[in-house]
Amino acid sequence: MAWIQASYFSDALEMCVNCNVLLPVSDYNRKDLPRRKTLWLLHGAFGNCDDWMRRTSIERYAQKLNLAVVMPSAQLSSYMDMQHGGRFYTYISQELPGKMRAMFPLSEKREDNYIAGLSMGGFGAMMLGMANPETYSAVGCLSSGIDYVGGILPDRTVLGRVAYMQGYRDVRGNALLIARGEAPKVRVFMAVGQQDELLPAARVGQDFFRAFPTSAFDFTWQEGPGGHTWEFWDEYIQHFLLWLNLPEVPGLH
């Protein structure tokens, strides 16, 4: 497994950015090197692209599955195009995949692409997944709800005067399009700790998805002991990867 720390200029953000990439290289001597299944993994508030590498064993978990992992930074944007700040939704949803696939052998097939995150990144993963069902086939939302909560930055910084429940921000409306068969199906996984302060918000999301037929999202809910902590996220990112049902690489433990 290669750990690549990439730094490059973002046209969407008009600044240099950093991104961590985990890339399987076990079969590097093949002439027909396959384009990798990819997990786009988002950090929470007050974090950055290093968090998952520093706080969890995501490298070991991904290696067992021959899974590439891309971990970008998005500041305190809630993964939106900010009214007074960077265009982080545009960067994450459009520019980042193009740049990463130009640099590394990552699959473009939607069935090979998954997005997940924790807290602010859990909301970001849900928002991006519901708005871009042609890009991601599965969403993992850890310790978050499906509605924008705000409070990290003044709402006017992120949202300005825009009606956030429109377009890509409208998680519920975009999910309804998927449930009606008007957009490709996206599988949804949600998990939260029983001592997490965001448990009530997460349960609102649980109620929303459980109101649909089971087949609409293959929705899975997991709730267990733990708070808003890295111990919980390190455990439940493993649950998410297991839920994806990807084949393990023989001989790796």
C-alpha positions as CSV (number, residue, x, y, z in Angstrom):
1,M,0.0,0.0,0.0
2,A,1.4,3.4,-1.0
3,W,0.7,6.5,1.1
4,I,0.9,9.5,-1.2
5,Q,0.7,13.0,0.1
6,A,-0.3,15.1,-2.9
7,S,-0.1,18.9,-3.1
8,Y,-1.4,20.8,-6.2
9,F,-3.3,23.9,-7.3
10,S,-7.1,23.8,-7.2
11,D,-8.8,25.8,-9.9
12,A,-12.1,25.7,-8.0
13,L,-10.6,27.0,-4.8
14,E,-7.9,29.2,-6.4
15,M,-5.3,28.0,-4.0
16,C,-2.9,25.1,-3.3
17,V,-4.4,22.2,-1.5
18,N,-3.3,18.9,0.1
19,C,-4.7,15.5,-0.2
20,N,-3.8,12.0,1.1
21,V,-4.1,9.0,-1.1
22,L,-3.8,5.3,-0.2
23,L,-3.1,3.3,-3.3
24,P,-2.8,-0.5,-3.5
25,V,0.4,-1.5,-5.3
26,S,0.5,-5.3,-4.6
27,D,0.3,-6.2,-8.3
28,Y,2.4,-3.3,-9.7
29,N,4.3,-5.6,-12.1
30,R,1.2,-6.3,-14.1
31,K,1.0,-4.7,-17.5
32,D,-2.8,-4.3,-17.3
33,L,-2.9,-2.7,-13.9
34,P,-6.6,-2.4,-12.9
35,R,-8.1,0.9,-12.1
36,R,-8.9,0.8,-8.4
37,K,-12.1,0.8,-6.5
38,T,-12.1,4.1,-4.5
39,L,-13.4,5.3,-1.2
40,W,-13.6,9.1,-0.9
41,L,-13.2,9.7,2.8
42,L,-14.1,13.0,4.4
43,H,-12.9,14.6,7.7
44,G,-15.0,16.3,10.3
45,A,-15.0,19.9,11.6
46,F,-11.7,21.4,12.7
47,G,-9.9,18.6,10.9
48,N,-8.1,18.1,7.6
49,C,-6.9,15.4,5.2
50,D,-4.5,13.9,7.8
51,D,-7.1,13.0,10.4
52,W,-8.1,9.5,9.1
53,M,-4.4,8.6,8.7
54,R,-3.4,9.9,12.2
55,R,-6.3,8.6,14.2
56,T,-7.4,5.3,12.6
57,S,-5.9,2.3,10.9
58,I,-7.6,3.0,7.6
59,E,-4.5,2.0,5.7
60,R,-4.7,-1.6,7.0
61,Y,-8.4,-1.9,6.4
62,A,-8.2,-0.7,2.8
63,Q,-5.2,-2.9,2.0
64,K,-7.2,-6.0,2.8
65,L,-9.7,-5.0,0.1
66,N,-7.3,-3.6,-2.5
67,L,-9.2,-0.3,-2.1
68,A,-7.8,3.1,-2.9
69,V,-8.7,5.8,-0.4
70,V,-8.7,9.6,-1.2
71,M,-8.8,12.0,1.8
72,P,-9.1,15.7,0.8
73,S,-9.3,18.8,3.0
74,A,-12.3,21.0,3.1
75,Q,-11.7,23.4,6.0
76,L,-15.0,24.3,7.8
77,S,-17.1,24.5,4.7
78,S,-19.6,21.7,5.4
79,Y,-18.5,20.6,1.9
80,M,-20.5,23.4,0.3
81,D,-19.6,26.2,-2.0
82,M,-19.3,28.9,0.6
83,Q,-20.7,32.4,0.1
84,H,-17.7,33.9,1.7
85,G,-15.0,31.3,1.2
86,G,-14.0,28.5,-1.2
87,R,-16.1,26.5,-3.6
88,F,-15.6,23.2,-1.8
89,Y,-18.6,21.4,-3.2
90,T,-17.4,22.1,-6.7
91,Y,-13.9,21.1,-5.7
92,I,-14.9,17.8,-4.1
93,S,-17.6,16.7,-6.5
94,Q,-16.0,17.8,-9.8
95,E,-12.3,18.8,-9.7
96,L,-11.0,16.3,-7.2
97,P,-12.1,13.1,-9.0
98,G,-10.7,14.4,-12.3
99,K,-7.4,15.3,-10.8
100,M,-7.0,12.1,-8.8
101,R,-7.9,9.9,-11.8
102,A,-5.4,11.8,-13.9
103,M,-2.6,11.1,-11.3
104,F,-3.6,7.6,-10.2
105,P,-5.2,4.5,-11.6
106,L,-8.7,5.0,-10.0
107,S,-11.9,3.6,-11.5
108,E,-14.4,5.9,-13.0
109,K,-17.3,3.4,-12.7
110,R,-19.9,4.5,-10.2
111,E,-20.1,0.9,-8.8
112,D,-16.5,1.2,-7.9
113,N,-16.8,4.6,-6.0
114,Y,-18.0,5.1,-2.5
115,I,-18.1,8.2,-0.2
116,A,-18.0,8.3,3.6
117,G,-17.2,10.7,6.4
118,L,-17.6,11.5,10.1
119,S,-19.5,14.3,11.7
120,M,-19.3,17.3,9.3
121,G,-17.8,14.8,6.8
122,G,-20.8,12.5,7.4
123,F,-23.2,15.2,6.4
124,G,-20.9,16.1,3.5
125,A,-20.8,12.4,2.3
126,M,-24.6,12.2,2.5
127,M,-25.0,15.5,0.6
128,L,-22.5,14.6,-2.1
129,G,-23.8,11.1,-2.5
130,M,-27.5,12.1,-2.8
131,A,-26.6,15.0,-5.2
132,N,-24.3,12.8,-7.4
133,P,-25.8,9.3,-7.6
134,E,-24.1,8.9,-11.0
135,T,-20.7,9.2,-9.3
136,Y,-21.1,7.2,-6.0
137,S,-22.8,3.9,-5.5
138,A,-22.7,3.9,-1.7
139,V,-22.7,6.5,1.2
140,G,-21.3,6.0,4.7
141,C,-22.5,8.6,7.2
142,L,-20.9,8.3,10.7
143,S,-22.1,10.4,13.6
144,S,-24.1,12.9,11.7
145,G,-27.6,13.6,10.5
146,I,-28.9,14.3,7.0
147,D,-29.7,18.0,7.6
148,Y,-27.3,21.0,7.7
149,V,-26.9,22.0,11.3
150,G,-24.6,25.0,11.1
151,G,-23.0,26.6,14.1
152,I,-19.4,25.7,13.1
153,L,-19.0,29.1,11.3
154,P,-21.6,31.8,11.1
155,D,-24.2,30.5,8.7
156,R,-23.8,33.6,6.5
157,T,-20.1,32.6,5.9
158,V,-21.1,29.3,4.4
159,L,-24.6,30.0,3.1
160,G,-24.9,33.8,2.7
161,R,-28.4,34.6,1.5
162,V,-28.8,31.4,-0.5
163,A,-31.6,29.0,0.2
164,Y,-29.5,26.0,1.2
165,M,-32.4,23.5,0.8
166,Q,-32.0,23.8,-3.0
167,G,-29.9,22.1,-5.6
168,Y,-27.1,19.9,-4.3
169,R,-27.8,21.0,-0.7
170,D,-31.2,19.5,-0.7
171,V,-30.4,16.0,0.7
172,R,-34.1,15.1,1.2
173,G,-35.2,16.2,-2.2
174,N,-32.3,14.5,-4.0
175,A,-33.0,11.3,-2.0
176,L,-36.6,11.4,-3.1
177,L,-35.5,11.5,-6.7
178,I,-33.4,8.3,-6.1
179,A,-36.3,6.6,-4.3
180,R,-38.6,7.3,-7.2
181,G,-36.2,5.8,-9.7
182,E,-35.4,9.1,-11.3
183,A,-31.7,8.8,-10.5
184,P,-29.4,5.8,-10.0
185,K,-29.8,3.9,-6.7
186,V,-27.3,4.7,-3.9
187,R,-26.9,2.4,-0.9
188,V,-26.9,4.1,2.5
189,F,-25.1,3.2,5.7
190,M,-25.5,5.3,8.9
191,A,-23.9,4.7,12.3
192,V,-23.8,6.7,15.5
193,G,-22.8,6.2,19.1
194,Q,-25.4,6.0,21.9
195,Q,-23.5,8.6,23.9
196,D,-23.0,10.9,20.9
197,E,-24.6,14.4,21.2
198,L,-25.6,14.1,17.5
199,L,-27.6,10.9,18.2
200,P,-31.0,12.7,17.9
201,A,-30.1,14.3,14.6
202,A,-28.8,11.0,13.3
203,R,-32.1,9.3,14.3
204,V,-34.0,11.8,12.2
205,G,-32.0,10.5,9.3
206,Q,-32.8,7.0,10.3
207,D,-36.5,7.7,10.3
208,F,-36.3,9.4,6.9
209,F,-34.6,6.5,5.1
210,R,-36.7,3.8,6.9
211,A,-39.8,5.5,5.5
212,F,-38.9,4.2,2.1
213,P,-39.1,0.6,0.9
214,T,-36.0,-1.4,1.9
215,S,-35.0,-1.8,-1.7
216,A,-34.8,1.9,-2.3
217,F,-31.5,2.5,-0.6
218,D,-30.6,-0.9,1.0
219,F,-30.5,1.2,4.1
220,T,-28.5,0.0,7.1
221,W,-28.5,1.6,10.5
222,Q,-26.0,0.8,13.3
223,E,-26.1,2.2,16.8
224,G,-23.7,1.1,19.5
225,P,-21.8,2.2,22.6
226,G,-19.6,5.3,22.1
227,G,-19.5,9.0,21.7
228,H,-18.3,11.5,19.2
229,T,-14.8,10.0,19.3
230,W,-12.1,8.4,17.1
231,E,-12.5,5.1,19.0
232,F,-16.0,4.9,17.6
233,W,-15.1,6.1,14.1
234,D,-12.1,3.7,13.8
235,E,-14.5,0.8,14.7
236,Y,-17.4,1.8,12.5
237,I,-15.4,2.6,9.4
238,Q,-14.6,-1.1,9.5
239,H,-18.3,-1.9,9.8
240,F,-18.9,0.3,6.7
241,L,-16.2,-1.4,4.7
242,L,-17.5,-4.8,5.7
243,W,-21.0,-3.7,4.6
244,L,-19.7,-2.8,1.2
245,N,-19.0,-6.5,0.7
246,L,-15.8,-6.1,-1.2
247,P,-13.6,-9.2,-1.8
248,E,-10.6,-9.5,0.5
249,V,-7.1,-10.0,-0.9
250,P,-5.9,-13.5,-0.2
251,G,-3.1,-13.8,2.2
252,L,-3.4,-10.4,3.8
253,H,-4.3,-10.2,7.5
